[in-house]
Amino acid sequence: MNDAVESDVMCEGFHKLDDNLIEKRPPKIRWGTGYLKMNDQEKIRYLQNLASTMNQAAFLIQNERNALGELCEKKELQLESLTETARLAQSTMTNHLSRMNEERQHFNQAVSKLKAEIRSLKAS
């Protein structure tokens, strides 16, 4: 379609589809006997309605796809945030466990010293 015709068509309420999403060889329509029996004016009206319906369906699908894309971006940001939160929580937990282990070692050393003192006092 040339640019002049395309811009005219776009002005008539058609929404241009993303070229990357258009099938290069779409399946052919199987026209029924009812359509084939129509006169040219009826066929034109029918095809105009069909094109309008298909255009609206494509427009709705694109809007839904765009909304899903935005949702995916939000979810990705949430995942990144949750990953950072989990990393910070793990770091905090590791630090806390390290401090608890140090305290336990100090207590064990103190207990060992006290036991040694008790032994030396018993021995004397």
Backbone as a chain_set.jsonl record, in Angstrom:
{"seq": "MNDAVESDVMCEGFHKLDDNLIEKRPPKIRWGTGYLKMNDQEKIRYLQNLASTMNQAAFLIQNERNALGELCEKKELQLESLTETARLAQSTMTNHLSRMNEERQHFNQAVSKLKAEIRSLKAS", "coords": {"N": [[0.857, -1.169, 0.0], [0.611, 2.226, -0.877], [1.968, 5.297, 0.605], [0.114, 7.463, 0.622], [-2.403, 6.244, 0.285], [-2.312, 4.555, 2.483], [-2.228, 6.408, 4.639], [-4.718, 7.58, 4.271], [-6.415, 5.417, 4.702], [-5.772, 4.91, 7.361], [-6.847, 7.145, 8.531], [-9.485, 6.59, 8.45], [-10.243, 5.132, 10.616], [-8.928, 2.755, 10.899], [-6.504, 0.752, 12.525], [-3.096, 0.565, 12.467], [-1.221, -2.378, 12.299], [1.555, -3.789, 14.075], [4.364, -4.365, 12.132], [6.111, -6.476, 12.661], [4.54, -8.354, 13.809], [2.844, -9.366, 11.981], [1.707, -12.024, 10.103], [3.43, -13.591, 7.491], [2.366, -15.309, 5.574], [-0.696, -15.598, 5.837], [-3.479, -17.753, 6.772], [-5.827, -18.741, 4.267], [-9.162, -17.507, 3.718], [-12.006, -19.534, 3.902], [-14.587, -19.322, 1.894], [-18.038, -19.575, 2.316], [-20.988, -21.098, 0.843], [-23.098, -19.385, 1.19], [-21.963, -16.819, 1.196], [-20.86, -16.779, -1.362], [-23.16, -16.75, -2.884], [-24.096, -14.21, -2.56], [-24.877, -10.897, -3.842], [-22.82, -8.346, -5.429], [-22.946, -5.903, -3.958], [-23.884, -6.747, -1.445], [-21.764, -8.409, -0.731], [-19.708, -6.505, -0.553], [-20.625, -4.928, 1.631], [-20.625, -6.93, 3.576], [-17.881, -7.623, 3.637], [-16.797, -5.172, 4.423], [-17.849, -4.969, 7.012], [-16.661, -7.257, 8.109], [-13.922, -6.585, 7.889], [-13.886, -4.371, 9.579], [-14.57, -5.579, 12.013], [-12.408, -7.375, 12.328], [-10.333, -5.536, 12.464], [-10.973, -4.197, 14.829], [-10.743, -6.319, 16.624], [-8.004, -6.874, 16.381], [-6.997, -4.473, 17.349], [-7.915, -4.54, 20.021], [-6.516, -6.787, 20.911], [-3.874, -5.887, 20.64], [-3.894, -3.803, 22.517], [-4.322, -5.284, 24.84], [-2.01, -6.843, 24.816], [-0.112, -4.788, 25.144], [-0.815, -3.895, 27.704], [-0.267, -6.202, 29.159], [2.465, -6.291, 28.741], [3.289, -4.022, 30.18], [2.505, -4.882, 32.719], [4.221, -7.066, 33.014], [6.674, -5.715, 33.113], [6.345, -4.308, 35.525], [6.17, -6.473, 37.284], [8.691, -7.553, 36.943], [10.273, -5.523, 38.035], [9.336, -5.704, 40.658], [10.282, -8.267, 41.294], [13.04, -7.816, 41.167], [13.286, -6.011, 43.274], [12.388, -7.605, 45.407], [14.362, -9.555, 45.332], [16.596, -8.091, 46.075], [15.778, -7.369, 48.65], [15.655, -9.912, 49.832], [18.35, -10.59, 49.661], [19.47, -8.667, 51.357], [18.22, -9.434, 53.75], [19.305, -11.975, 54.083], [21.985, -11.298, 54.39], [21.847, -9.826, 56.775], [20.961, -11.841, 58.499], [23.134, -13.605, 58.342], [25.148, -12.006, 59.468], [24.107, -11.722, 62.052], [24.097, -14.402, 62.924], [26.846, -14.853, 62.876], [27.701, -13.102, 64.898], [26.381, -14.308, 67.064], [27.71, -16.776, 67.137], [30.297, -15.91, 67.767], [29.821, -14.873, 70.331], [29.049, -17.229, 71.608], [31.465, -18.649, 71.431], [33.06, -17.013, 73.07], [31.703, -17.387, 75.491], [32.108, -20.147, 75.826], [34.894, -20.139, 76.082], [35.104, -18.69, 78.44], [33.797, -20.441, 80.196], [35.556, -22.608, 80.028], [37.864, -21.441, 81.193], [36.866, -20.953, 83.755], [36.348, -23.609, 84.595], [38.974, -24.551, 84.59], [40.03, -22.975, 86.615], [38.513, -23.917, 88.745], [39.414, -26.565, 88.849], [42.112, -26.108, 89.509], [41.779, -24.906, 91.971], [40.617, -26.992, 93.403], [42.701, -28.762, 93.338], [44.603, -27.553, 94.925]], "CA": [[0.0, 0.0, 0.0], [1.462, 3.412, -0.874], [1.802, 6.129, 1.8], [-1.102, 8.271, 0.549], [-3.538, 5.355, 0.528], [-2.194, 4.077, 3.853], [-2.632, 7.468, 5.565], [-6.156, 7.744, 4.101], [-7.042, 4.274, 5.378], [-5.572, 5.089, 8.802], [-7.764, 8.199, 8.97], [-10.842, 6.068, 8.45], [-10.517, 4.341, 11.808], [-8.131, 1.531, 10.952], [-5.325, 0.822, 13.372], [-2.002, -0.163, 11.819], [-0.618, -3.429, 13.104], [3.006, -3.841, 14.106], [4.823, -5.209, 11.02], [6.783, -7.674, 13.185], [3.537, -9.297, 14.296], [1.986, -9.779, 10.871], [2.086, -13.307, 9.484], [3.77, -13.385, 6.075], [1.431, -16.102, 4.765], [-1.848, -15.955, 6.679], [-4.356, -18.764, 6.157], [-6.877, -18.217, 3.378], [-10.546, -17.637, 4.189], [-12.849, -20.453, 3.12], [-15.875, -18.67, 1.739], [-19.143, -20.526, 2.219], [-21.912, -20.923, -0.285], [-23.925, -18.201, 1.455], [-21.219, -15.644, 0.732], [-20.707, -16.845, -2.816], [-24.452, -16.456, -3.506], [-24.424, -12.781, -2.382], [-24.531, -10.002, -4.953], [-21.606, -7.57, -5.141], [-23.19, -4.91, -2.89], [-23.94, -7.482, -0.178], [-20.398, -8.834, -0.441], [-18.963, -5.316, -0.113], [-21.068, -4.625, 3.005], [-20.149, -8.02, 4.431], [-16.43, -7.501, 3.776], [-16.534, -3.982, 5.238], [-18.123, -5.342, 8.408], [-15.63, -8.216, 8.499], [-12.671, -5.836, 8.074], [-14.054, -3.56, 10.789], [-14.52, -6.497, 13.151], [-11.042, -7.862, 12.459], [-9.522, -4.409, 12.904], [-11.275, -3.982, 16.253], [-10.159, -7.437, 17.361], [-6.55, -6.663, 16.411], [-6.77, -3.329, 18.244], [-8.093, -5.014, 21.399], [-5.405, -7.693, 21.224], [-2.681, -5.07, 20.839], [-4.025, -3.113, 23.813], [-4.123, -6.289, 25.882], [-0.579, -7.159, 24.79], [0.6, -3.658, 25.751], [-1.095, -3.916, 29.141], [0.493, -7.33, 29.713], [3.871, -5.874, 28.731], [3.471, -3.134, 31.331], [2.409, -5.72, 33.908], [5.477, -7.835, 33.103], [7.718, -4.79, 33.569], [6.124, -4.075, 36.959], [6.519, -7.709, 38.009], [10.158, -7.676, 36.91], [10.777, -4.589, 39.049], [9.024, -6.29, 41.968], [11.208, -9.374, 41.515], [14.347, -7.236, 41.473], [13.189, -5.454, 44.621], [12.32, -8.727, 46.352], [15.677, -10.194, 45.339], [17.458, -7.231, 46.902], [15.309, -7.512, 50.031], [16.088, -11.235, 50.294], [19.8, -10.523, 49.827], [19.718, -7.91, 52.588], [17.792, -10.266, 54.882], [20.301, -13.03, 54.235], [23.185, -10.66, 54.929], [21.557, -9.516, 58.18], [20.921, -13.115, 59.216], [24.517, -14.1, 58.408], [25.847, -11.178, 60.464], [23.558, -12.068, 63.365], [24.622, -15.733, 63.271], [28.283, -14.704, 63.167], [27.807, -12.517, 66.255], [25.981, -15.319, 68.041], [28.805, -17.749, 67.216], [31.388, -15.27, 68.514], [29.415, -14.839, 71.751], [29.113, -18.612, 72.097], [32.883, -18.972, 71.609], [33.508, -16.303, 74.268], [31.124, -18.078, 76.656], [32.82, -21.419, 75.963], [36.224, -19.838, 76.619], [34.929, -18.304, 79.844], [33.481, -21.666, 80.922], [36.809, -23.369, 80.109], [38.712, -20.783, 82.18], [36.289, -21.197, 85.085], [36.597, -25.011, 84.919], [40.399, -24.658, 84.9], [40.224, -22.378, 87.942], [37.914, -24.84, 89.723], [40.359, -27.698, 88.977], [43.313, -25.663, 90.229], [41.397, -24.69, 93.365], [40.423, -28.316, 94.009], [44.015, -29.392, 93.445], [45.426, -26.942, 95.987]], "C": [[0.903, 1.232, 0.0], [1.103, 4.317, 0.301], [0.51, 6.935, 1.795], [-2.328, 7.425, 0.869], [-3.507, 4.884, 1.986], [-2.634, 5.15, 4.852], [-4.134, 7.712, 5.465], [-6.898, 6.63, 4.835], [-6.935, 4.455, 6.888], [-6.534, 6.148, 9.341], [-9.194, 7.694, 9.083], [-11.119, 5.132, 9.618], [-9.774, 3.03, 11.88], [-6.918, 1.767, 11.827], [-4.244, -0.041, 12.747], [-1.408, -1.17, 12.789], [0.898, -3.32, 13.026], [3.471, -4.82, 13.028], [5.483, -6.492, 11.495], [5.785, -8.749, 13.601], [2.645, -9.845, 13.185], [2.551, -11.046, 10.248], [2.33, -13.062, 8.001], [2.82, -14.133, 5.15], [0.251, -16.517, 5.632], [-2.719, -16.997, 5.991], [-5.45, -18.085, 5.33], [-8.251, -18.44, 4.009], [-11.276, -18.623, 3.286], [-14.247, -19.835, 3.053], [-16.954, -19.74, 1.558], [-20.05, -20.224, 1.053], [-22.812, -19.706, -0.076], [-23.254, -16.935, 0.959], [-21.146, -15.635, -0.795], [-22.006, -16.531, -3.547], [-24.827, -14.98, -3.402], [-24.1, -11.999, -3.657], [-23.358, -9.112, -4.518], [-21.799, -6.564, -4.009], [-23.237, -5.591, -1.516], [-22.547, -7.952, 0.239], [-19.561, -7.653, 0.083], [-19.329, -4.965, 1.32], [-20.52, -5.672, 3.986], [-18.642, -7.88, 4.69], [-16.037, -6.255, 4.579], [-16.757, -4.288, 6.715], [-17.063, -6.308, 8.937], [-14.307, -7.496, 8.778], [-12.732, -4.995, 9.344], [-13.935, -4.416, 12.041], [-13.097, -6.992, 13.4], [-10.113, -6.757, 12.948], [-9.733, -4.144, 14.396], [-10.664, -5.093, 17.095], [-8.645, -7.265, 17.475], [-6.199, -5.522, 17.361], [-6.888, -3.76, 19.705], [-6.943, -5.927, 21.827], [-4.128, -6.902, 21.467], [-2.732, -4.332, 22.172], [-3.788, -4.079, 24.966], [-2.645, -6.669, 25.968], [0.228, -6.041, 25.451], [0.398, -3.636, 27.26], [-0.323, -5.049, 29.812], [1.989, -7.014, 29.747], [4.185, -4.974, 29.915], [3.424, -3.928, 32.633], [3.691, -6.526, 34.111], [6.619, -6.949, 33.592], [7.584, -4.523, 35.063], [6.537, -5.295, 37.778], [8.03, -7.904, 38.029], [10.791, -6.745, 37.94], [10.521, -5.119, 40.454], [9.991, -7.427, 42.29], [12.602, -8.857, 41.864], [14.365, -6.686, 42.89], [13.18, -6.561, 45.673], [13.656, -9.462, 46.444], [16.636, -9.397, 46.215], [17.07, -7.337, 48.372], [15.769, -8.841, 50.616], [17.597, -11.246, 50.531], [20.16, -9.782, 51.111], [19.337, -8.725, 53.826], [18.804, -11.375, 55.136], [21.583, -12.469, 54.842], [23.013, -10.347, 56.412], [21.58, -10.789, 59.014], [22.329, -13.677, 59.385], [25.306, -13.326, 59.454], [25.391, -11.535, 61.881], [24.092, -13.432, 63.823], [26.112, -15.665, 63.607], [28.491, -14.122, 64.557], [27.43, -13.534, 67.327], [27.079, -16.372, 68.217], [29.992, -17.182, 67.989], [31.068, -15.245, 70.008], [29.516, -16.243, 72.36], [30.574, -19.022, 72.342], [33.444, -18.285, 72.857], [32.968, -16.979, 75.529], [31.843, -19.404, 76.9], [34.219, -21.205, 76.534], [36.137, -19.477, 78.103], [34.643, -19.538, 80.694], [34.754, -22.501, 81.091], [37.744, -22.769, 81.155], [38.195, -21.049, 83.594], [36.513, -22.647, 85.514], [38.07, -25.218, 85.299], [40.675, -24.099, 86.292], [39.689, -23.307, 89.024], [38.86, -26.024, 89.938], [41.594, -27.295, 89.797], [43.006, -25.402, 91.698], [41.191, -26.014, 94.095], [41.763, -28.995, 94.257], [44.819, -28.773, 94.582], [44.883, -27.079, 97.334]], "O": [[1.855, 1.297, 0.777], [0.059, 4.136, 0.927], [-0.129, 7.084, 2.836], [-3.193, 7.844, 1.638], [-4.545, 4.821, 2.645], [-3.338, 4.84, 5.813], [-4.769, 8.022, 6.473], [-7.896, 6.883, 5.51], [-7.891, 4.186, 7.616], [-6.984, 6.053, 10.483], [-10.022, 8.317, 9.747], [-12.121, 4.416, 9.614], [-9.963, 2.264, 12.825], [-6.371, 2.869, 11.858], [-4.444, -1.234, 12.523], [-1.131, -0.855, 13.946], [1.451, -2.825, 12.044], [3.033, -5.97, 13.004], [5.423, -7.504, 10.798], [6.145, -9.919, 13.731], [1.789, -10.694, 13.433], [3.733, -11.117, 9.912], [1.531, -12.404, 7.333], [2.5, -13.65, 4.063], [0.195, -17.65, 6.11], [-2.7, -17.112, 4.765], [-5.924, -16.999, 5.664], [-8.477, -19.414, 4.728], [-11.176, -18.553, 2.061], [-14.987, -19.832, 4.036], [-16.809, -20.671, 0.767], [-19.893, -19.215, 0.365], [-23.238, -19.071, -1.041], [-23.904, -16.074, 0.368], [-21.35, -14.601, -1.43], [-21.977, -16.095, -4.698], [-25.761, -14.531, -4.066], [-23.21, -12.356, -4.43], [-22.961, -9.137, -3.354], [-20.903, -6.39, -3.183], [-22.693, -5.071, -0.542], [-22.194, -7.901, 1.417], [-18.804, -7.796, 1.043], [-18.444, -4.728, 2.142], [-20.026, -5.344, 5.064], [-18.189, -8.004, 5.827], [-15.06, -6.281, 5.327], [-15.95, -3.91, 7.564], [-16.622, -6.188, 10.08], [-13.649, -7.765, 9.783], [-11.757, -4.911, 10.092], [-13.282, -4.029, 13.01], [-12.634, -7.024, 14.54], [-9.212, -7.006, 13.749], [-8.777, -3.896, 15.13], [-10.125, -4.829, 18.17], [-8.07, -7.486, 18.541], [-5.213, -5.601, 18.094], [-6.056, -3.389, 20.532], [-6.462, -5.851, 22.957], [-3.378, -7.205, 22.394], [-1.725, -4.246, 22.875], [-3.132, -3.735, 25.949], [-2.094, -6.8, 27.062], [1.145, -6.311, 26.227], [1.341, -3.386, 28.011], [0.214, -4.876, 30.906], [2.694, -7.42, 30.671], [5.211, -5.134, 30.575], [4.212, -3.677, 33.546], [4.185, -6.653, 35.231], [7.442, -7.386, 34.396], [8.578, -4.51, 35.788], [7.171, -5.17, 38.827], [8.584, -8.37, 39.024], [11.732, -7.129, 38.635], [11.372, -5.002, 41.336], [10.465, -7.543, 43.421], [13.265, -9.395, 42.75], [15.337, -6.869, 43.622], [13.867, -6.474, 46.691], [14.035, -9.935, 47.515], [17.394, -9.967, 47.0], [17.939, -7.389, 49.242], [16.221, -8.896, 51.76], [18.068, -11.847, 51.497], [21.04, -10.208, 51.86], [20.05, -8.707, 54.829], [19.121, -11.676, 56.287], [22.192, -13.096, 55.708], [23.922, -10.574, 57.21], [22.15, -10.815, 60.104], [22.675, -14.172, 60.457], [26.048, -13.918, 60.238], [26.21, -11.635, 62.795], [24.49, -13.59, 64.977], [26.578, -16.347, 64.519], [29.349, -14.585, 65.308], [28.076, -13.614, 68.372], [27.341, -16.809, 69.338], [30.621, -17.892, 68.775], [31.919, -15.552, 70.843], [30.002, -16.417, 73.477], [30.879, -19.667, 73.346], [34.207, -18.888, 73.612], [33.688, -17.125, 76.517], [32.151, -19.747, 78.041], [34.681, -21.985, 77.367], [36.968, -19.891, 78.911], [35.184, -19.672, 81.791], [35.005, -23.04, 82.169], [38.355, -23.507, 81.928], [38.969, -21.332, 84.509], [36.834, -22.897, 86.676], [38.374, -25.973, 86.223], [41.454, -24.67, 87.056], [40.305, -23.477, 90.076], [39.085, -26.44, 91.075], [42.054, -28.043, 90.659], [43.845, -25.636, 92.568], [41.547, -26.145, 95.267], [41.942, -29.707, 95.245], [45.666, -29.46, 95.154], [45.489, -26.606, 98.295]]}, "num_chains": 1, "name": "protein.A"}
